[in-house]
Amino acid sequence: MIKPIEWADIWPMFATNRARGPNYSFDDVEIFESAALEKPDEKILRDCMNWLRAQNSAALKQKKAMLFHQAKLEFGEKLTLSNFEAAYKAILGRSRGRPKK
């Protein structure tokens, strides 16, 4: 990993995936947006939404409290009820109850 301070003296060559400077040369350079800026609540919300998407339709017909319990087993104490409810509403389009028949 190239340290941020080193980029002041390094020139990226995007076409060849290299970066060069007066004292350094790097090959196979990959530049990507840092995920470290993501807040823990955002990560657990995204993970919970992905988990809900992966559930089959029979699982999604369960009571919301049961789904929350299963999600809590999956993610542990870092999953809060408010995060689960936000993911539930975003994925299933409803904030309460089972789907209507």
N, C-alpha and C positions, 0 to 999 in steps of 0.2 A: 504494500500500500504506500502510495506517495503521500507524504505529509503535506498538509496545506501550506506550510511555510516554504516548502521546496518549490511550489508552483511559481513563485516569483521569478525564479531563474530557469524555468523549464518551458520549452515550447512544444505544445502538442502537435502531432502530425496525424490527424484523424484518418487520412486515407490509408496509412500503413499501420495503424494501431500502435504507434510509438510516441515516445516523448523524449526529447533530448535537451541537454543544457550544457554549460561549460564543464561541469564536473560529473554529470550523470547521464546515463542512457537507459531507458526503460523500453522493453519489448512487450508485446501482447497487452497493451494498456486498454482497460475497459473503464469508461466513464459512465456513471449512473447517478441518479438522484439518491441522496442519502435517505434511508428509512429511519435513521436515528432521530429525525426531527418529529416523527410521529409520536403523539402522546400515548401513554399506556391505555387510556380509555378508548381512543380511536382504534387501536390495534385489537382490543378485546371485542369491540363492537363489530369490526370488520370480520374477525374470526367467527364470532357468533352468527353473523349473517351468512357467512359461507357454510357454517355447520347446518343452519336451518335450511339452506338451499339443498344440501346434500341428503336431507331426510326424505324418506319416501312418503307418499300421500297418506298412508295409514297412520304413520307416526304423527303427521301434522294434524290429524283429526282428533288427537288426544286433547285433554284439557290443557290449558295454558300452564297451569301449575305443574302438571306432570312433565311437560316439555322443559319448563324451567329447571325442574329437579334433574332431568337427564342432562341438560346443558351444564348445570352446576357440577355434576359428576365428571363431565368432559373437561371443563375449564377450571374447576376449583374455586377457591374463595375470591379470585380476582374478578369473577363475573358478578356484577351487581344486578339487582332486580331492574333498576332503571336502564342499564345497558341492554339487558335481555328484552325489556319491553320495547325499546327503540328498535332493536333488530327485528323483533316479532312484527311490529307494525310496518316496518319497511319491506319485509319479505312477504308477509301474508296479507298486507293491506287492511288490517284491522287491529284495533288496540285491545279488544277483549273477546273472550269466549271462543267457542268452537265454531268451525265453519257451518253455515246454514245448509241444510239438506236440499 
